[in-house]
Every structure is written in C-alpha cells, then in structure tokens.
Amino acid sequence: MDGTMDLTGKTELELRAMERAIAKQHLDKFPYLSLAWAFGNLACWIAVWVLCLNGVMPLWLGFIIATVNVAASYLPSHEAQHSIFAMPGKPKRWLNELVGWLSPIPLVMPFSVLRATHMEHHKHANNPELDPDYSEHYATIGGFFWSSVQWRQPKPRGGEHPYVRCLKRIGREDLILHSVAYQLVYMGVLCGMALNGLAIEAALLWWLPRVVAVFYVQFYLSWAPHYPDCGTDRYNDTQSFKSRFGNIWSSGMQYHVIHHLYPRIPLVRTPQAYRQMKPILQAQGARVDAI
C-alpha cells in the first residue's frame, strides 16, 4: 500500500480494518536489533569506564561516547515496557525483563517505574491531570528545557514530582523506593569517586552524560511527538515530525504516531508501517503531514 491508494467512499470501519491489516504485518516480530542494542550499548558504556580509568582512552573521547551510550540506553527498555521481546507467560519473558532492567542502568531509572508511568502515559496521553509526561508540553523549545530542569527537582514547581503523583494514583507507591535505591547507588558512586580523586572522571563519564541524555530522551520521546496542541483521542494524541538529524539520531520518533496506535510494533518497523498506513491515517484525521 502507498500514498496513491484510492480511499474514496471508505467508511470508518473499513479504514480501521485496512489499518489493522497493515499493523498485523509488523506485530509479533522479535526485535533482534533492539536486543543487540541493549547489551551492546551497555557493554560499550562499561568499556569506556574501564578504558578511561586505566588511561587507555582520553577522557574527552570517553565523555562523548558515554553521552551517546546513556542517551541510547532508554529505547531497548521502552521495547520491553511494551513486552515486545515476550508477553507475560511466554518462554522468553525472562529476556524481556532482563533487557528492561539492564538497558536503562546508565540513565539511573528503574524499569519498574518506567513501565508503570509509561503505561499511564499511553492510557492518558496529553491529559493534564493524568499523563505523567504532560509537564513537558510547552509550546517552545525554551519552555521545554525549563520544564526538563524542573522535572529533575525533588519538588518541581513546589509540588510533587509527576511520576510520584502517578505512582500514588495507581496504587504503586512501593515503586518509589526503587527510584530512591537507584539514586542512592548513583550518588554513592559519584561521591565515592570524588573522595578518591576521580571527581572529573565521575562528572564526565556519568553525571554530565546523564544530564545531556535526559534532555535528549525527553525532547525526542515526549516533547517533539506531542507538542504543542495534540489532543487526547486515538488519531491526534501524537504526531509525526521531521527531524533535521534524521530518524536514527531522533531515536526513530519521527513516526511516533504508529507507536501510539500500535505500541507493540517494534521500533525498527515503525517507518515501514507508517509509510504503508499514512494515507489511511490521513483519511482518519491523524497528524501525519510532517513527513
């Protein structure tokens, strides 16, 4: 299917059936690339630490590579959040959970919290009261960066962190302790290195890469696909967008509309699914004109 298909006279039910038929071509495909990405990226990040701390790699180069590693660490976990590696009860479920927990270690974000809050984002996208990512929906890039700075604070804008509010609302306050444990280990490593004369190494191999990476992840996975006035229904709660850095360097999020419609389509298959579905989605009022 392509942009030349004739959809004249098609009813909403017929369009939805065509849409689902395309989606079925991409669902239940094992994400081998994401699997290699998860373990390869983590191994590279650890190797950078070893090489820099032993004087084999210059620290400036280690900082650049570590920043890319930390920024790239979220997406394999994102696939696991949607059980794309294996659904509950399936033989490879252990692998899904392993990827989910290991991949975002450089970001210092526990898989349990990421999954719980992200599922709420999908259920309530762009709802100012229920979407845990709504605080990043500013109309300008400057506003987004300020919101991201606020997001990192214990009490952004004087209130509870949106993830804390979300976890309390869904009755998963226990997961807050997971984040506390991660932060304690993270700060312990940084402080321990500083006390042993490795403050610059700690800053350039983990602290500053993480600062940059959080901006990156929030920009491409939250702000760009949802700002400034996306709605809350199926076809306008997100949008396609054209990134000047291309699809790879924008984490594949140019086609985020496909992800919200069919979250279990692996990331690597979203561009093809988007191209096949685009005219159908246009006919249904989806925000797909940017690319």
PyMOL commands that set and color helices and strands:
alter all, ss='L'
color gray80, all
select helices_A, chain A and resi 12-24+32-53+59-72+74-81+93-102+105-107+111-123+134-136+141-151+156-158+162-169+173-195+199-226+246-249+253-261+267-283
alter helices_A, ss='H'
color red, helices_A
deselect
rebuild
show_as cartoon
